[in-house]
Amino acid sequence: MANLRAIAIFPRIPEENLNSFKKIAQEMLIEIRKQDSILRYDLFFSENGSRCVVLEEYVSAHGVIEHVERHAHFLEELTKLGGKIEGSMFPMGKSDDALETIKAHWDSEVHIRFVGK
């Protein structure tokens, strides 16, 4: 399967949680940099810091599963601080068993590619 792109949104970060959220996110990024199946993992905050959007890219859907399994403790803490993740995935190729697992068991919306450059 070709690369998979994803967007994860932490929708509600109270002001009193923002510093803790950023600290945990930075700790997770140290570990993420060690995972070869993650090609991109960029965090963006709204101007007031109340939302965090993560732009992600993986070599395949297997990489997403590996990320969630390896970094579950970080993701659980970030969810407590910033709200339930609102996720969308954008596979750049055909489906495989990992993507089918995600579609069957995760609360993420999968978007099927139509056309592009």
Biopython code that builds the backbone (N, CA, C, O; Angstrom):
import numpy as np
from Bio.PDB.StructureBuilder import StructureBuilder

atoms = [
    (1, "MET", "N", (0.840, -1.186, 0.000)),
    (1, "MET", "CA", (0.000, 0.000, 0.000)),
    (1, "MET", "C", (0.883, 1.246, 0.000)),
    (1, "MET", "O", (1.987, 1.246, 0.544)),
    (2, "ALA", "N", (0.379, 2.287, -0.611)),
    (2, "ALA", "CA", (1.088, 3.566, -0.654)),
    (2, "ALA", "C", (0.942, 4.292, 0.678)),
    (2, "ALA", "O", (0.258, 3.824, 1.588)),
    (3, "ASN", "N", (1.589, 5.424, 0.770)),
    (3, "ASN", "CA", (1.541, 6.227, 1.997)),
    (3, "ASN", "C", (0.113, 6.486, 2.450)),
    (3, "ASN", "O", (-0.834, 6.433, 1.665)),
    (4, "LEU", "N", (-0.008, 6.766, 3.729)),
    (4, "LEU", "CA", (-1.286, 7.145, 4.316)),
    (4, "LEU", "C", (-1.084, 8.465, 5.033)),
    (4, "LEU", "O", (-0.145, 8.622, 5.814)),
    (5, "ARG", "N", (-1.957, 9.399, 4.767)),
    (5, "ARG", "CA", (-1.923, 10.688, 5.456)),
    (5, "ARG", "C", (-3.072, 10.720, 6.448)),
    (5, "ARG", "O", (-4.091, 10.057, 6.253)),
    (6, "ALA", "N", (-2.906, 11.482, 7.495)),
    (6, "ALA", "CA", (-3.948, 11.554, 8.521)),
    (6, "ALA", "C", (-3.967, 12.937, 9.148)),
    (6, "ALA", "O", (-2.975, 13.667, 9.146)),
    (7, "ILE", "N", (-5.121, 13.263, 9.679)),
    (7, "ILE", "CA", (-5.297, 14.478, 10.466)),
    (7, "ILE", "C", (-5.926, 14.065, 11.781)),
    (7, "ILE", "O", (-6.944, 13.373, 11.802)),
    (8, "ALA", "N", (-5.323, 14.487, 12.870)),
    (8, "ALA", "CA", (-5.882, 14.248, 14.204)),
    (8, "ALA", "C", (-6.079, 15.602, 14.870)),
    (8, "ALA", "O", (-5.180, 16.444, 14.877)),
    (9, "ILE", "N", (-7.257, 15.797, 15.424)),
    (9, "ILE", "CA", (-7.565, 17.070, 16.083)),
    (9, "ILE", "C", (-7.882, 16.818, 17.546)),
    (9, "ILE", "O", (-8.738, 15.999, 17.881)),
    (10, "PHE", "N", (-7.182, 17.531, 18.406)),
    (10, "PHE", "CA", (-7.531, 17.585, 19.827)),
    (10, "PHE", "C", (-8.384, 18.842, 19.960)),
    (10, "PHE", "O", (-7.849, 19.950, 19.915)),
    (11, "PRO", "N", (-9.700, 18.698, 20.122)),
    (11, "PRO", "CA", (-10.616, 19.820, 19.904)),
    (11, "PRO", "C", (-10.765, 20.836, 21.029)),
    (11, "PRO", "O", (-11.149, 21.978, 20.777)),
    (12, "ARG", "N", (-10.471, 20.445, 22.261)),
    (12, "ARG", "CA", (-10.742, 21.354, 23.383)),
    (12, "ARG", "C", (-9.617, 21.274, 24.408)),
    (12, "ARG", "O", (-9.608, 20.386, 25.261)),
    (13, "ILE", "N", (-8.694, 22.183, 24.324)),
    (13, "ILE", "CA", (-7.599, 22.233, 25.288)),
    (13, "ILE", "C", (-7.841, 23.439, 26.190)),
    (13, "ILE", "O", (-7.617, 24.576, 25.773)),
    (14, "PRO", "N", (-8.293, 23.207, 27.413)),
    (14, "PRO", "CA", (-8.475, 24.339, 28.327)),
    (14, "PRO", "C", (-7.133, 25.033, 28.582)),
    (14, "PRO", "O", (-6.078, 24.400, 28.576)),
    (15, "GLU", "N", (-7.198, 26.320, 28.802)),
    (15, "GLU", "CA", (-5.982, 27.116, 29.004)),
    (15, "GLU", "C", (-5.093, 26.529, 30.095)),
    (15, "GLU", "O", (-3.868, 26.537, 29.969)),
    (16, "GLU", "N", (-5.698, 26.023, 31.158)),
    (16, "GLU", "CA", (-4.914, 25.466, 32.267)),
    (16, "GLU", "C", (-4.216, 24.151, 31.896)),
    (16, "GLU", "O", (-3.328, 23.705, 32.622)),
    (17, "ASN", "N", (-4.606, 23.522, 30.775)),
    (17, "ASN", "CA", (-3.985, 22.267, 30.336)),
    (17, "ASN", "C", (-2.930, 22.472, 29.251)),
    (17, "ASN", "O", (-2.194, 21.541, 28.923)),
    (18, "LEU", "N", (-2.849, 23.668, 28.697)),
    (18, "LEU", "CA", (-2.027, 23.885, 27.508)),
    (18, "LEU", "C", (-0.552, 23.571, 27.734)),
    (18, "LEU", "O", (0.051, 22.884, 26.909)),
    (19, "ASN", "N", (0.037, 24.040, 28.800)),
    (19, "ASN", "CA", (1.464, 23.776, 29.039)),
    (19, "ASN", "C", (1.734, 22.290, 29.219)),
    (19, "ASN", "O", (2.717, 21.771, 28.689)),
    (20, "SER", "N", (0.874, 21.601, 29.960)),
    (20, "SER", "CA", (1.042, 20.152, 30.139)),
    (20, "SER", "C", (0.878, 19.429, 28.810)),
    (20, "SER", "O", (1.635, 18.506, 28.510)),
    (21, "PHE", "N", (-0.101, 19.837, 28.015)),
    (21, "PHE", "CA", (-0.324, 19.240, 26.700)),
    (21, "PHE", "C", (0.933, 19.373, 25.844)),
    (21, "PHE", "O", (1.386, 18.398, 25.245)),
    (22, "LYS", "N", (1.492, 20.576, 25.788)),
    (22, "LYS", "CA", (2.689, 20.807, 24.973)),
    (22, "LYS", "C", (3.884, 20.004, 25.475)),
    (22, "LYS", "O", (4.672, 19.502, 24.674)),
    (23, "LYS", "N", (4.023, 19.880, 26.776)),
    (23, "LYS", "CA", (5.139, 19.116, 27.351)),
    (23, "LYS", "C", (5.041, 17.645, 26.950)),
    (23, "LYS", "O", (6.031, 17.049, 26.527)),
    (24, "ILE", "N", (3.854, 17.062, 27.082)),
    (24, "ILE", "CA", (3.671, 15.653, 26.728)),
    (24, "ILE", "C", (3.848, 15.460, 25.225)),
    (24, "ILE", "O", (4.444, 14.473, 24.791)),
    (25, "ALA", "N", (3.336, 16.394, 24.432)),
    (25, "ALA", "CA", (3.493, 16.301, 22.979)),
    (25, "ALA", "C", (4.972, 16.321, 22.592)),
    (25, "ALA", "O", (5.390, 15.564, 21.715)),
    (26, "GLN", "N", (5.760, 17.170, 23.228)),
    (26, "GLN", "CA", (7.198, 17.218, 22.937)),
    (26, "GLN", "C", (7.885, 15.914, 23.335)),
    (26, "GLN", "O", (8.770, 15.438, 22.623)),
    (27, "GLU", "N", (7.488, 15.339, 24.460)),
    (27, "GLU", "CA", (8.055, 14.051, 24.879)),
    (27, "GLU", "C", (7.709, 12.963, 23.867)),
    (27, "GLU", "O", (8.553, 12.133, 23.529)),
    (28, "MET", "N", (6.469, 12.968, 23.385)),
    (28, "MET", "CA", (6.054, 11.970, 22.402)),
    (28, "MET", "C", (6.833, 12.143, 21.103)),
    (28, "MET", "O", (7.205, 11.155, 20.468)),
    (29, "LEU", "N", (7.083, 13.386, 20.704)),
    (29, "LEU", "CA", (7.818, 13.633, 19.461)),
    (29, "LEU", "C", (9.223, 13.058, 19.503)),
    (29, "LEU", "O", (9.741, 12.626, 18.474)),
    (30, "ILE", "N", (9.838, 13.043, 20.653)),
    (30, "ILE", "CA", (11.166, 12.433, 20.785)),
    (30, "ILE", "C", (11.093, 10.965, 20.384)),
    (30, "ILE", "O", (11.966, 10.468, 19.672)),
    (31, "GLU", "N", (10.060, 10.279, 20.837)),
    (31, "GLU", "CA", (9.889, 8.860, 20.510)),
    (31, "GLU", "C", (9.434, 8.669, 19.067)),
    (31, "GLU", "O", (9.866, 7.729, 18.401)),
    (32, "ILE", "N", (8.571, 9.546, 18.584)),
    (32, "ILE", "CA", (8.076, 9.447, 17.210)),
    (32, "ILE", "C", (9.226, 9.538, 16.216)),
    (32, "ILE", "O", (9.213, 8.856, 15.192)),
    (33, "ARG", "N", (10.199, 10.355, 16.499)),
    (33, "ARG", "CA", (11.345, 10.506, 15.583)),
    (33, "ARG", "C", (12.118, 9.200, 15.414)),
    (33, "ARG", "O", (12.862, 9.044, 14.445)),
    (34, "LYS", "N", (11.952, 8.271, 16.335)),
    (34, "LYS", "CA", (12.635, 6.972, 16.266)),
    (34, "LYS", "C", (11.866, 5.956, 15.420)),
    (34, "LYS", "O", (12.397, 4.889, 15.114)),
    (35, "GLN", "N", (10.629, 6.269, 15.039)),
    (35, "GLN", "CA", (9.789, 5.325, 14.303)),
    (35, "GLN", "C", (9.894, 5.607, 12.810)),
    (35, "GLN", "O", (9.400, 6.628, 12.330)),
    (36, "ASP", "N", (10.537, 4.705, 12.078)),
    (36, "ASP", "CA", (10.776, 4.907, 10.648)),
    (36, "ASP", "C", (9.499, 4.949, 9.819)),
    (36, "ASP", "O", (9.482, 5.556, 8.748)),
    (37, "SER", "N", (8.441, 4.319, 10.290)),
    (37, "SER", "CA", (7.202, 4.279, 9.510)),
    (37, "SER", "C", (6.413, 5.585, 9.582)),
    (37, "SER", "O", (5.406, 5.734, 8.891)),
    (38, "ILE", "N", (6.860, 6.531, 10.410)),
    (38, "ILE", "CA", (6.237, 7.856, 10.456)),
    (38, "ILE", "C", (7.099, 8.807, 9.635)),
    (38, "ILE", "O", (8.249, 9.078, 9.982)),
    (39, "LEU", "N", (6.536, 9.304, 8.553)),
    (39, "LEU", "CA", (7.266, 10.207, 7.669)),
    (39, "LEU", "C", (7.111, 11.663, 8.082)),
    (39, "LEU", "O", (8.025, 12.467, 7.900)),
    (40, "ARG", "N", (5.965, 11.994, 8.631)),
    (40, "ARG", "CA", (5.681, 13.382, 9.030)),
    (40, "ARG", "C", (4.740, 13.348, 10.219)),
    (40, "ARG", "O", (3.815, 12.538, 10.285)),
    (41, "TYR", "N", (4.998, 14.249, 11.155)),
    (41, "TYR", "CA", (4.138, 14.390, 12.333)),
    (41, "TYR", "C", (4.297, 15.820, 12.821)),
    (41, "TYR", "O", (5.176, 16.118, 13.629)),
    (42, "ASP", "N", (3.441, 16.699, 12.324)),
    (42, "ASP", "CA", (3.539, 18.127, 12.614)),
    (42, "ASP", "C", (2.337, 18.575, 13.430)),
    (42, "ASP", "O", (1.194, 18.290, 13.074)),
    (43, "LEU", "N", (2.601, 19.279, 14.528)),
    (43, "LEU", "CA", (1.539, 19.788, 15.390)),
    (43, "LEU", "C", (1.356, 21.284, 15.172)),
    (43, "LEU", "O", (2.325, 22.036, 15.077)),
    (44, "PHE", "N", (0.100, 21.697, 15.096)),
    (44, "PHE", "CA", (-0.270, 23.101, 14.927)),
    (44, "PHE", "C", (-1.320, 23.446, 15.978)),
    (44, "PHE", "O", (-2.203, 22.640, 16.274)),
    (45, "PHE", "N", (-1.219, 24.637, 16.533)),
    (45, "PHE", "CA", (-2.213, 25.103, 17.503)),
    (45, "PHE", "C", (-3.005, 26.257, 16.909)),
    (45, "PHE", "O", (-2.485, 27.047, 16.121)),
    (46, "SER", "N", (-4.273, 26.341, 17.302)),
    (46, "SER", "CA", (-5.063, 27.516, 16.947)),
    (46, "SER", "C", (-4.401, 28.727, 17.605)),
    (46, "SER", "O", (-3.608, 28.579, 18.535)),
    (47, "GLU", "N", (-4.724, 29.900, 17.127)),
    (47, "GLU", "CA", (-4.078, 31.107, 17.650)),
    (47, "GLU", "C", (-4.256, 31.260, 19.152)),
    (47, "GLU", "O", (-3.358, 31.754, 19.833)),
    (48, "ASN", "N", (-5.398, 30.844, 19.673)),
    (48, "ASN", "CA", (-5.629, 30.970, 21.119)),
    (48, "ASN", "C", (-5.188, 29.728, 21.897)),
    (48, "ASN", "O", (-5.332, 29.684, 23.119)),
    (49, "GLY", "N", (-4.649, 28.714, 21.200)),
    (49, "GLY", "CA", (-4.124, 27.527, 21.861)),
    (49, "GLY", "C", (-5.165, 26.529, 22.324)),
    (49, "GLY", "O", (-4.836, 25.590, 23.048)),
    (50, "SER", "N", (-6.419, 26.711, 21.922)),
    (50, "SER", "CA", (-7.478, 25.836, 22.428)),
    (50, "SER", "C", (-7.680, 24.571, 21.600)),
    (50, "SER", "O", (-8.425, 23.682, 22.012)),
    (51, "ARG", "N", (-7.034, 24.473, 20.445)),
    (51, "ARG", "CA", (-7.129, 23.287, 19.576)),
    (51, "ARG", "C", (-5.743, 22.947, 19.049)),
    (51, "ARG", "O", (-4.913, 23.824, 18.814)),
    (52, "CYS", "N", (-5.517, 21.656, 18.871)),
    (52, "CYS", "CA", (-4.267, 21.198, 18.265)),
    (52, "CYS", "C", (-4.616, 20.303, 17.088)),
    (52, "CYS", "O", (-5.389, 19.355, 17.222)),
    (53, "VAL", "N", (-4.041, 20.613, 15.936)),
    (53, "VAL", "CA", (-4.221, 19.807, 14.737)),
    (53, "VAL", "C", (-2.884, 19.155, 14.423)),
    (53, "VAL", "O", (-1.849, 19.821, 14.378)),
    (54, "VAL", "N", (-2.919, 17.842, 14.206)),
    (54, "VAL", "CA", (-1.712, 17.087, 13.885)),
    (54, "VAL", "C", (-1.823, 16.602, 12.446)),
    (54, "VAL", "O", (-2.768, 15.897, 12.093)),
    (55, "LEU", "N", (-0.853, 16.985, 11.615)),
    (55, "LEU", "CA", (-0.769, 16.483, 10.247)),
    (55, "LEU", "C", (0.246, 15.353, 10.246)),
    (55, "LEU", "O", (1.403, 15.534, 10.625)),
    (56, "GLU", "N", (-0.210, 14.180, 9.811)),
    (56, "GLU", "CA", (0.608, 12.973, 9.904)),
    (56, "GLU", "C", (0.750, 12.323, 8.533)),
    (56, "GLU", "O", (-0.136, 12.435, 7.686)),
    (57, "GLU", "N", (1.878, 11.639, 8.324)),
    (57, "GLU", "CA", (2.050, 10.820, 7.130)),
    (57, "GLU", "C", (2.856, 9.589, 7.507)),
    (57, "GLU", "O", (3.862, 9.666, 8.211)),
    (58, "TYR", "N", (2.384, 8.457, 7.018)),
    (58, "TYR", "CA", (2.971, 7.157, 7.333)),
    (58, "TYR", "C", (3.303, 6.422, 6.041)),
    (58, "TYR", "O", (2.731, 6.707, 4.989)),
    (59, "VAL", "N", (4.231, 5.474, 6.128)),
    (59, "VAL", "CA", (4.566, 4.681, 4.950)),
    (59, "VAL", "C", (3.404, 3.781, 4.558)),
    (59, "VAL", "O", (3.289, 3.389, 3.397)),
    (60, "SER", "N", (2.545, 3.452, 5.513)),
    (60, "SER", "CA", (1.381, 2.603, 5.250)),
    (60, "SER", "C", (0.450, 2.668, 6.452)),
    (60, "SER", "O", (0.775, 3.281, 7.469)),
    (61, "ALA", "N", (-0.700, 2.035, 6.328)),
    (61, "ALA", "CA", (-1.637, 1.970, 7.453)),
    (61, "ALA", "C", (-1.032, 1.205, 8.628)),
    (61, "ALA", "O", (-1.372, 1.473, 9.781)),
    (62, "HIS", "N", (-0.148, 0.265, 8.348)),
    (62, "HIS", "CA", (0.535, -0.446, 9.438)),
    (62, "HIS", "C", (1.295, 0.532, 10.335)),
    (62, "HIS", "O", (1.374, 0.328, 11.547)),
    (63, "GLY", "N", (1.850, 1.583, 9.752)),
    (63, "GLY", "CA", (2.575, 2.584, 10.531)),
    (63, "GLY", "C", (1.689, 3.315, 11.518)),
    (63, "GLY", "O", (2.124, 3.647, 12.621)),
    (64, "VAL", "N", (0.439, 3.568, 11.127)),
    (64, "VAL", "CA", (-0.504, 4.226, 12.040)),
    (64, "VAL", "C", (-0.781, 3.326, 13.237)),
    (64, "VAL", "O", (-0.770, 3.775, 14.383)),
    (65, "ILE", "N", (-1.028, 2.055, 12.957)),
    (65, "ILE", "CA", (-1.298, 1.101, 14.040)),
    (65, "ILE", "C", (-0.093, 1.006, 14.966)),
    (65, "ILE", "O", (-0.242, 1.005, 16.188)),
    (66, "GLU", "N", (1.099, 0.928, 14.386)),
    (66, "GLU", "CA", (2.322, 0.873, 15.189)),
    (66, "GLU", "C", (2.449, 2.118, 16.068)),
    (66, "GLU", "O", (2.790, 2.021, 17.247)),
    (67, "HIS", "N", (2.174, 3.283, 15.491)),
    (67, "HIS", "CA", (2.245, 4.541, 16.246)),
    (67, "HIS", "C", (1.300, 4.508, 17.442)),
    (67, "HIS", "O", (1.709, 4.823, 18.560)),
    (68, "VAL", "N", (0.063, 4.136, 17.226)),
    (68, "VAL", "CA", (-0.929, 4.130, 18.307)),
    (68, "VAL", "C", (-0.536, 3.127, 19.390)),
    (68, "VAL", "O", (-0.681, 3.413, 20.579)),
    (69, "GLU", "N", (-0.047, 1.969, 18.996)),
    (69, "GLU", "CA", (0.368, 0.963, 19.985)),
    (69, "GLU", "C", (1.592, 1.424, 20.771)),
    (69, "GLU", "O", (1.626, 1.291, 21.995)),
    (70, "ARG", "N", (2.591, 1.960, 20.086)),
    (70, "ARG", "CA", (3.836, 2.361, 20.758)),
    (70, "ARG", "C", (3.680, 3.595, 21.632)),
    (70, "ARG", "O", (4.382, 3.746, 22.632)),
    (71, "HIS", "N", (2.763, 4.476, 21.256)),
    (71, "HIS", "CA", (2.649, 5.764, 21.942)),
    (71, "HIS", "C", (1.317, 5.931, 22.656)),
    (71, "HIS", "O", (0.892, 7.054, 22.927)),
    (72, "ALA", "N", (0.658, 4.819, 22.961)),
    (72, "ALA", "CA", (-0.673, 4.860, 23.588)),
    (72, "ALA", "C", (-0.672, 5.660, 24.881)),
    (72, "ALA", "O", (-1.610, 6.414, 25.138)),
    (73, "HIS", "N", (0.361, 5.509, 25.697)),
    (73, "HIS", "CA", (0.380, 6.224, 26.985)),
    (73, "HIS", "C", (0.430, 7.738, 26.779)),
    (73, "HIS", "O", (-0.192, 8.483, 27.536)),
    (74, "PHE", "N", (1.159, 8.197, 25.770)),
    (74, "PHE", "CA", (1.175, 9.632, 25.464)),
    (74, "PHE", "C", (-0.190, 10.085, 24.942)),
    (74, "PHE", "O", (-0.724, 11.107, 25.371)),
    (75, "LEU", "N", (-0.741, 9.311, 24.013)),
    (75, "LEU", "CA", (-2.015, 9.681, 23.399)),
    (75, "LEU", "C", (-3.142, 9.719, 24.422)),
    (75, "LEU", "O", (-4.025, 10.573, 24.346)),
    (76, "GLU", "N", (-3.116, 8.800, 25.373)),
    (76, "GLU", "CA", (-4.130, 8.807, 26.436)),
    (76, "GLU", "C", (-4.035, 10.081, 27.264)),
    (76, "GLU", "O", (-5.055, 10.691, 27.584)),
    (77, "GLU", "N", (-2.831, 10.483, 27.610)),
    (77, "GLU", "CA", (-2.646, 11.711, 28.395)),
    (77, "GLU", "C", (-3.064, 12.945, 27.595)),
    (77, "GLU", "O", (-3.712, 13.845, 28.130)),
    (78, "LEU", "N", (-2.693, 12.986, 26.323)),
    (78, "LEU", "CA", (-3.068, 14.124, 25.488)),
    (78, "LEU", "C", (-4.586, 14.216, 25.334)),
    (78, "LEU", "O", (-5.145, 15.313, 25.310)),
    (79, "THR", "N", (-5.247, 13.071, 25.229)),
    (79, "THR", "CA", (-6.704, 13.049, 25.125)),
    (79, "THR", "C", (-7.351, 13.560, 26.406)),
    (79, "THR", "O", (-8.345, 14.285, 26.353)),
    (80, "LYS", "N", (-6.798, 13.191, 27.548)),
    (80, "LYS", "CA", (-7.328, 13.704, 28.818)),
    (80, "LYS", "C", (-7.215, 15.225, 28.881)),
    (80, "LYS", "O", (-8.093, 15.898, 29.421)),
    (81, "LEU", "N", (-6.142, 15.754, 28.333)),
    (81, "LEU", "CA", (-5.888, 17.199, 28.397)),
    (81, "LEU", "C", (-6.573, 17.988, 27.283)),
    (81, "LEU", "O", (-6.911, 19.157, 27.466)),
    (82, "GLY", "N", (-6.781, 17.345, 26.120)),
    (82, "GLY", "CA", (-7.254, 18.087, 24.954)),
    (82, "GLY", "C", (-8.525, 17.593, 24.303)),
    (82, "GLY", "O", (-8.925, 18.116, 23.263)),
    (83, "GLY", "N", (-9.170, 16.599, 24.888)),
    (83, "GLY", "CA", (-10.413, 16.091, 24.322)),
    (83, "GLY", "C", (-10.194, 14.905, 23.404)),
    (83, "GLY", "O", (-9.088, 14.659, 22.923)),
    (84, "LYS", "N", (-11.282, 14.173, 23.173)),
    (84, "LYS", "CA", (-11.248, 12.986, 22.317)),
    (84, "LYS", "C", (-10.774, 13.364, 20.917)),
    (84, "LYS", "O", (-11.236, 14.345, 20.334)),
    (85, "ILE", "N", (-9.858, 12.580, 20.394)),
    (85, "ILE", "CA", (-9.285, 12.846, 19.075)),
    (85, "ILE", "C", (-10.358, 12.717, 18.000)),
    (85, "ILE", "O", (-11.109, 11.743, 17.958)),
    (86, "GLU", "N", (-10.411, 13.722, 17.135)),
    (86, "GLU", "CA", (-11.239, 13.673, 15.934)),
    (86, "GLU", "C", (-10.292, 13.362, 14.786)),
    (86, "GLU", "O", (-9.482, 14.206, 14.404)),
    (87, "GLY", "N", (-10.388, 12.145, 14.227)),
    (87, "GLY", "CA", (-9.412, 11.714, 13.242)),
    (87, "GLY", "C", (-9.984, 11.467, 11.866)),
    (87, "GLY", "O", (-11.125, 11.029, 11.716)),
    (88, "SER", "N", (-9.173, 11.756, 10.862)),
    (88, "SER", "CA", (-9.481, 11.444, 9.469)),
    (88, "SER", "C", (-8.234, 10.862, 8.833)),
    (88, "SER", "O", (-7.116, 11.290, 9.120)),
    (89, "MET", "N", (-8.441, 9.869, 7.954)),
    (89, "MET", "CA", (-7.321, 9.222, 7.275)),
    (89, "MET", "C", (-7.526, 9.293, 5.774)),
    (89, "MET", "O", (-8.647, 9.254, 5.265)),
    (90, "PHE", "N", (-6.395, 9.399, 5.085)),
    (90, "PHE", "CA", (-6.401, 9.585, 3.647)),
    (90, "PHE", "C", (-5.396, 8.613, 3.019)),
    (90, "PHE", "O", (-4.249, 8.990, 2.781)),
    (91, "PRO", "N", (-5.810, 7.364, 2.747)),
    (91, "PRO", "CA", (-4.891, 6.413, 2.117)),
    (91, "PRO", "C", (-4.627, 6.825, 0.669)),
    (91, "PRO", "O", (-5.551, 7.186, -0.061)),
    (92, "MET", "N", (-3.375, 6.768, 0.266)),
    (92, "MET", "CA", (-2.985, 7.198, -1.075)),
    (92, "MET", "C", (-2.979, 6.044, -2.078)),
    (92, "MET", "O", (-2.658, 6.243, -3.250)),
    (93, "GLY", "N", (-3.325, 4.859, -1.629)),
    (93, "GLY", "CA", (-3.364, 3.699, -2.508)),
    (93, "GLY", "C", (-4.522, 2.795, -2.141)),
    (93, "GLY", "O", (-5.475, 3.216, -1.485)),
    (94, "LYS", "N", (-4.431, 1.569, -2.564)),
    (94, "LYS", "CA", (-5.491, 0.595, -2.313)),
    (94, "LYS", "C", (-5.479, 0.150, -0.860)),
    (94, "LYS", "O", (-4.479, 0.284, -0.154)),
    (95, "SER", "N", (-6.605, -0.377, -0.437)),
    (95, "SER", "CA", (-6.748, -0.847, 0.932)),
    (95, "SER", "C", (-5.905, -2.098, 1.171)),
    (95, "SER", "O", (-5.556, -2.819, 0.237)),
    (96, "ASP", "N", (-5.589, -2.335, 2.427)),
    (96, "ASP", "CA", (-4.905, -3.557, 2.837)),
    (96, "ASP", "C", (-5.482, -3.986, 4.178)),
    (96, "ASP", "O", (-6.406, -3.351, 4.686)),
    (97, "ASP", "N", (-4.949, -5.054, 4.755)),
    (97, "ASP", "CA", (-5.518, -5.574, 6.005)),
    (97, "ASP", "C", (-5.431, -4.568, 7.149)),
    (97, "ASP", "O", (-6.337, -4.508, 7.979)),
    (98, "ALA", "N", (-4.375, -3.789, 7.209)),
    (98, "ALA", "CA", (-4.242, -2.800, 8.290)),
    (98, "ALA", "C", (-5.305, -1.711, 8.158)),
    (98, "ALA", "O", (-5.918, -1.319, 9.151)),
    (99, "LEU", "N", (-5.524, -1.228, 6.952)),
    (99, "LEU", "CA", (-6.548, -0.204, 6.759)),
    (99, "LEU", "C", (-7.936, -0.765, 7.057)),
    (99, "LEU", "O", (-8.774, -0.068, 7.628)),
    (100, "GLU", "N", (-8.182, -1.993, 6.682)),
    (100, "GLU", "CA", (-9.479, -2.613, 6.981)),
    (100, "GLU", "C", (-9.676, -2.752, 8.493)),
    (100, "GLU", "O", (-10.792, -2.592, 8.986)),
    (101, "THR", "N", (-8.611, -3.046, 9.225)),
    (101, "THR", "CA", (-8.685, -3.104, 10.690)),
    (101, "THR", "C", (-9.035, -1.734, 11.256)),
    (101, "THR", "O", (-9.881, -1.621, 12.143)),
    (102, "ILE", "N", (-8.393, -0.708, 10.749)),
    (102, "ILE", "CA", (-8.674, 0.658, 11.200)),
    (102, "ILE", "C", (-10.131, 1.008, 10.931)),
    (102, "ILE", "O", (-10.817, 1.536, 11.807)),
    (103, "LYS", "N", (-10.606, 0.718, 9.724)),
    (103, "LYS", "CA", (-11.985, 1.045, 9.366)),
    (103, "LYS", "C", (-12.987, 0.299, 10.243)),
    (103, "LYS", "O", (-14.042, 0.839, 10.574)),
    (104, "ALA", "N", (-12.668, -0.922, 10.614)),
    (104, "ALA", "CA", (-13.600, -1.740, 11.394)),
    (104, "ALA", "C", (-13.612, -1.403, 12.880)),
    (104, "ALA", "O", (-14.635, -1.572, 13.543)),
    (105, "HIS", "N", (-12.479, -0.926, 13.413)),
    (105, "HIS", "CA", (-12.360, -0.821, 14.869)),
    (105, "HIS", "C", (-12.047, 0.568, 15.410)),
    (105, "HIS", "O", (-12.124, 0.775, 16.621)),
    (106, "TRP", "N", (-11.702, 1.507, 14.572)),
    (106, "TRP", "CA", (-11.328, 2.834, 15.058)),
    (106, "TRP", "C", (-12.423, 3.840, 14.758)),
    (106, "TRP", "O", (-13.217, 3.668, 13.833)),
    (107, "ASP", "N", (-12.446, 4.874, 15.545)),
    (107, "ASP", "CA", (-13.407, 5.955, 15.356)),
    (107, "ASP", "C", (-12.759, 7.069, 14.533)),
    (107, "ASP", "O", (-12.672, 8.216, 14.973)),
    (108, "SER", "N", (-12.309, 6.709, 13.335)),
    (108, "SER", "CA", (-11.705, 7.671, 12.407)),
    (108, "SER", "C", (-12.444, 7.580, 11.084)),
    (108, "SER", "O", (-12.901, 6.510, 10.680)),
    (109, "GLU", "N", (-12.551, 8.698, 10.432)),
    (109, "GLU", "CA", (-13.184, 8.710, 9.124)),
    (109, "GLU", "C", (-12.113, 8.471, 8.067)),
    (109, "GLU", "O", (-11.078, 9.137, 8.061)),
    (110, "VAL", "N", (-12.366, 7.512, 7.168)),
    (110, "VAL", "CA", (-11.426, 7.203, 6.094)),
    (110, "VAL", "C", (-11.975, 7.801, 4.803)),
    (110, "VAL", "O", (-13.130, 7.574, 4.443)),
    (111, "HIS", "N", (-11.137, 8.566, 4.114)),
    (111, "HIS", "CA", (-11.510, 9.219, 2.864)),
    (111, "HIS", "C", (-10.772, 8.517, 1.724)),
    (111, "HIS", "O", (-9.553, 8.355, 1.781)),
    (112, "ILE", "N", (-11.501, 8.104, 0.698)),
    (112, "ILE", "CA", (-10.913, 7.386, -0.428)),
    (112, "ILE", "C", (-10.483, 8.395, -1.491)),
    (112, "ILE", "O", (-11.256, 9.268, -1.887)),
    (113, "ARG", "N", (-9.255, 8.262, -1.937)),
    (113, "ARG", "CA", (-8.680, 9.197, -2.913)),
    (113, "ARG", "C", (-9.403, 9.089, -4.248)),
    (113, "ARG", "O", (-9.680, 7.993, -4.735)),
    (114, "PHE", "N", (-9.700, 10.232, -4.824)),
    (114, "PHE", "CA", (-10.345, 10.293, -6.133)),
    (114, "PHE", "C", (-9.306, 10.625, -7.199)),
    (114, "PHE", "O", (-8.963, 9.763, -8.008)),
    (115, "VAL", "N", (-8.805, 11.842, -7.215)),
    (115, "VAL", "CA", (-7.761, 12.245, -8.161)),
    (115, "VAL", "C", (-6.842, 13.243, -7.484)),
    (115, "VAL", "O", (-7.173, 13.790, -6.432)),
    (116, "GLY", "N", (-5.709, 13.476, -8.077)),
    (116, "GLY", "CA", (-4.788, 14.463, -7.530)),
    (116, "GLY", "C", (-3.488, 14.483, -8.297)),
    (116, "GLY", "O", (-3.283, 13.694, -9.219)),
    (117, "LYS", "N", (-2.637, 15.365, -7.921)),
    (117, "LYS", "CA", (-1.326, 15.506, -8.555)),
    (117, "LYS", "C", (-0.296, 14.734, -7.777)),
    (117, "LYS", "O", (0.878, 14.723, -8.147)),
]
sb = StructureBuilder()
sb.init_structure("model")
sb.init_model(0)
sb.init_chain("A")
sb.init_seg("    ")
for serial, (resi, resn, name, xyz) in enumerate(atoms, 1):
    if name == "N":
        sb.init_residue(resn, " ", resi, " ")
    sb.init_atom(name, np.array(xyz, "f"), 0.0, 1.0, " ", f" {name:<3s}", serial, name[0])
structure = sb.get_structure()
